[in-house]
């Protein structure tokens, strides 16, 4: 047997590598995070320096009888701290503000804090994931998130199936004297994606998709992956589908457990968001500490998880 034939025989005998999709190894539960003065719905968190920033959906105050009362405002934000053991506190705090954290546009019935309109419909400006931290320079932290400008009826059906999507941004100084004040969110692009195709959704909680302007070269980002603590996790490389006048970037993720699956969906959403920001040139998110990689500050407990959310060429 020649050396060439032997090499072929050995290669054929070796098992083929199987697709590998990172999953959440474990999830720590410390009890419910709550605000003694407010009832908040669907909160997500991201670590900013030595605290956690929470962004939430519908929020109401408590009445004299201890029950949630009107009015409702469509979003809110708050902080939680870490104790001496690097474990999270569960008590939220923030400057008292009964206005939506993610402001409604002039066309979205802004005089009603919940986005309610005279015709009985509602603009539900709800965050689907916490902000993604894209840069840190000294004490200045920058973060982005995207929100679909949903217009819904009282039965939660959509007036507009696939609404336009806005990008929000904050720039926050962690040395701010007012520790109760949350970062101020501003709209940097009212319609980064026009009405049309779903910007982001999880199909059967296993696949997330994002839409991107046609021809932005998303295929160059096939190596895109989520990283934290130098370990690859969260999403497998993107694949790109051509549809109408946009590219559809898809990132797969798993849901080993209910709570772990939520973390994976957030992480997949962050990876896709960062890809969008990179391709359309919104503020050119980058990372000075890790070369061309983007920082990702996760609320990993009990230790701090600091690493890279995405590695883009």
C-alpha positions in Angstrom: 0.0 0.0 0.0 1.4 3.4 -1.0 1.7 6.3 1.4 -1.0 8.2 -0.6 -3.4 5.3 -0.4 -2.8 4.8 3.3 -3.4 8.5 3.9 -6.7 8.3 2.1 -7.7 5.2 4.1 -7.0 7.0 7.4 -8.8 10.1 6.3 -11.9 8.1 5.3 -11.9 6.4 8.7 -12.0 9.6 10.7 -15.4 10.8 11.7 -16.8 13.9 10.1 -17.1 17.0 12.3 -20.7 17.6 13.3 -22.3 21.1 13.5 -21.7 22.6 17.0 -24.2 25.0 18.5 -23.2 26.6 21.9 -25.8 26.3 24.7 -26.2 27.8 28.1 -24.5 25.5 30.6 -26.3 26.6 33.7 -28.6 29.4 35.0 -28.5 30.8 38.5 -31.8 31.9 40.1 -31.7 34.5 42.9 -35.3 35.4 43.2 -37.5 38.0 41.5 -36.1 41.4 40.7 -38.7 43.9 41.7 -39.4 47.6 42.4 -41.3 48.2 45.6 -43.1 51.2 44.0 -43.7 49.9 40.5 -45.1 46.9 38.7 -42.8 46.2 35.7 -43.4 43.7 32.9 -40.8 41.7 30.8 -37.5 43.2 32.0 -34.1 42.4 30.5 -30.7 43.4 31.9 -27.3 44.4 30.7 -24.2 45.1 32.9 -22.8 48.6 32.9 -19.7 48.9 35.1 -20.6 47.8 38.6 -24.4 47.7 38.1 -27.2 46.2 36.0 -29.4 48.3 33.8 -32.9 46.9 33.4 -35.2 47.9 30.5 -38.9 46.8 30.9 -42.2 46.9 29.0 -45.5 48.1 30.5 -45.1 49.7 33.9 -47.6 50.9 36.5 -47.5 52.3 40.0 -49.1 50.7 43.0 -52.2 52.2 44.5 -53.1 52.7 48.2 -54.5 49.2 48.3 -51.2 47.7 47.1 -52.5 46.8 43.6 -51.2 48.1 40.3 -53.1 51.2 39.2 -53.5 53.4 36.1 -51.9 55.0 34.2 -49.6 52.5 32.3 -46.5 53.7 30.5 -45.1 51.5 27.8 -41.5 51.2 29.0 -39.3 52.0 32.0 -35.7 51.5 33.2 -34.0 50.9 36.5 -30.8 49.9 38.2 -29.9 47.0 40.5 -26.5 46.8 42.3 -24.2 44.0 43.4 -23.5 43.2 47.0 -20.1 42.4 48.5 -20.2 38.8 47.3 -20.6 39.9 43.7 -24.2 38.6 43.8 -27.0 40.7 42.4 -29.5 42.6 44.6 -33.1 42.1 43.6 -34.3 45.6 44.5 -34.7 48.0 41.6 -34.2 51.7 41.9 -34.3 54.8 39.6 -35.2 58.4 39.5 -39.0 58.7 39.7 -40.3 59.1 36.2 -43.7 58.2 34.9 -42.9 58.8 31.3 -42.0 56.0 28.8 -38.3 55.2 28.7 -38.4 54.6 24.9 -40.3 57.7 23.8 -43.1 57.5 21.3 -42.9 59.5 18.0 -45.2 62.4 17.3 -47.4 60.2 15.1 -47.8 57.5 17.9 -50.3 59.2 20.2 -47.6 60.4 22.6 -50.0 62.2 24.8 -51.0 58.8 26.2 -48.1 57.3 28.2 -49.1 53.8 27.0 -49.4 54.8 23.4 -53.2 54.5 23.4 -55.0 56.2 20.5 -58.6 57.6 20.3 -59.6 54.9 17.8 -58.8 52.2 20.4 -55.5 51.0 18.9 -52.2 51.4 20.6 -48.5 52.0 19.7 -46.7 49.4 21.8 -43.1 50.6 21.9 -41.8 47.5 23.7 -38.1 46.4 23.9 -37.6 42.8 22.9 -34.1 42.5 24.4 -31.8 44.6 26.7 -29.5 47.1 25.1 -26.2 45.9 23.6 -23.0 47.6 24.8 -20.9 48.5 21.8 -18.1 50.6 23.2 -16.4 51.8 26.4 -14.0 54.7 26.6 -12.8 55.4 30.1 -16.0 56.0 32.1 -18.2 56.5 29.0 -20.3 53.6 27.9 -22.3 53.4 24.7 -25.2 51.1 24.0 -27.8 50.5 21.3 -31.1 48.7 20.9 -33.7 48.3 18.2 -37.4 48.4 18.7 -40.2 47.7 16.2 -42.8 50.4 16.3 -45.8 48.1 16.8 -49.3 49.3 16.1 -51.8 46.9 17.7 -55.5 46.5 18.5 -57.1 45.8 21.8 -56.9 42.0 21.1 -53.1 42.4 20.4 -53.6 41.8 16.7 -51.4 43.9 14.5 -52.6 46.9 12.5 -49.3 46.8 10.6 -47.9 43.3 10.2 -44.2 44.3 9.9 -43.7 47.9 11.2 -40.7 50.0 10.7 -37.9 49.6 13.2 -36.0 52.3 15.1 -32.5 52.3 16.6 -32.1 53.8 20.1 -28.8 54.8 21.6 -27.4 55.9 25.0 -24.1 57.4 26.0 -23.6 57.1 29.8 -20.9 58.3 32.2 -20.6 55.7 35.0 -19.1 58.4 37.2 -22.3 60.4 37.0 -23.1 62.1 40.4 -26.7 61.0 40.3 -26.6 57.3 40.8 -30.4 57.0 40.4 -30.6 58.5 37.0 -30.8 55.9 34.2 -29.0 56.5 30.8 -31.0 58.7 28.4 -32.2 56.9 25.3 -32.4 58.8 22.1 -33.6 57.8 18.6 -30.7 57.8 16.2 -32.5 56.3 13.3 -36.3 56.4 13.2 -36.6 53.9 10.5 -33.4 52.0 10.0 -35.6 49.4 8.4 -38.8 50.5 6.6 -42.1 48.7 7.0 -42.1 45.3 5.2 -40.2 42.2 6.4 -39.8 41.0 10.0 -36.6 42.5 11.4 -36.1 39.9 14.1 -38.1 36.9 15.3 -37.4 33.6 16.9 -39.0 30.7 15.1 -39.8 27.9 17.5 -37.3 29.6 19.8 -34.5 28.2 17.7 -33.7 30.7 15.0 -33.5 34.4 14.9 -33.6 36.5 11.8 -32.7 40.1 11.0 -33.2 42.1 7.8 -30.4 44.2 6.3 -30.3 46.5 3.3 -29.6 44.5 0.1 -25.9 44.3 -0.9 -24.3 45.2 2.4 -22.2 42.1 2.2 -23.4 40.2 5.2 -21.9 37.0 3.7 -18.6 38.4 4.8 -19.7 38.0 8.4 -20.2 34.2 8.3 -17.7 33.9 11.1 -19.9 36.1 13.3 -20.4 34.5 16.6 -21.1 35.3 20.2 -18.3 35.3 22.7 -18.1 35.8 26.4 -15.2 35.1 28.7 -13.2 34.0 25.6 -15.6 31.1 25.2 -17.7 30.8 22.1 -21.4 30.7 23.0 -24.8 31.9 21.9 -25.0 31.7 18.2 -23.6 29.8 15.3 -22.3 31.7 12.2 -24.9 33.7 10.3 -26.4 32.5 7.0 -27.8 34.9 4.5 -31.0 34.5 2.5 -32.0 36.9 -0.4 -35.6 38.1 -0.2 -37.2 41.0 -2.1 -35.0 44.1 -1.6 -33.2 43.0 1.6 -30.8 40.4 2.9 -32.1 38.2 5.7 -29.4 37.2 8.2 -30.2 34.2 10.3 -28.6 33.1 13.5 -29.5 29.8 15.2 -29.6 29.3 18.9 -30.9 26.7 21.3 -33.1 26.6 24.3 -31.8 23.9 26.7 -34.0 25.3 29.4 -36.8 27.9 29.6 -34.7 30.6 31.3 -31.6 29.6 29.5 -33.4 29.9 26.2 -34.4 33.5 27.0 -30.7 34.4 27.6 -29.8 32.7 24.2 -32.5 34.7 22.4 -31.2 37.9 23.9 -27.7 37.0 22.9 -28.8 36.1 19.3 -30.7 39.4 19.1 -27.6 41.3 20.2 -25.4 39.5 17.6 -27.8 40.4 14.8 -28.2 44.0 16.1 -24.4 44.4 16.1 -24.2 43.0 12.6 -26.8 45.5 11.4 -25.0 48.5 13.1 -21.7 47.4 11.6 -23.0 47.1 8.1 -25.1 50.3 7.9 -22.4 52.3 9.7 -24.4 53.5 12.7 -21.7 55.1 14.9 -19.2 52.4 13.8 -19.3 50.4 17.0 -16.0 49.0 18.0 -13.8 48.0 20.8 -10.5 49.5 21.8 -9.7 46.8 24.4 -10.1 43.9 22.0 -8.9 45.1 18.7 -11.7 44.9 16.1 -14.0 43.0 18.4 -17.1 44.3 20.0 -17.5 44.3 23.8 -20.4 42.3 25.3 -21.1 42.9 29.0 -23.3 40.1 30.3 -25.1 39.7 33.6 -23.4 36.4 34.1 -23.7 35.3 37.7 -22.0 34.9 40.1 -19.0 36.3 38.3 -18.9 39.0 35.8 -18.8 37.9 32.2 -16.8 40.3 30.0 -15.9 39.4 26.5 -16.8 39.8 22.8 -20.3 39.9 21.5 -19.2 39.6 17.9 -16.1 39.3 15.8 -16.6 41.1 12.5 -13.8 40.8 10.0 
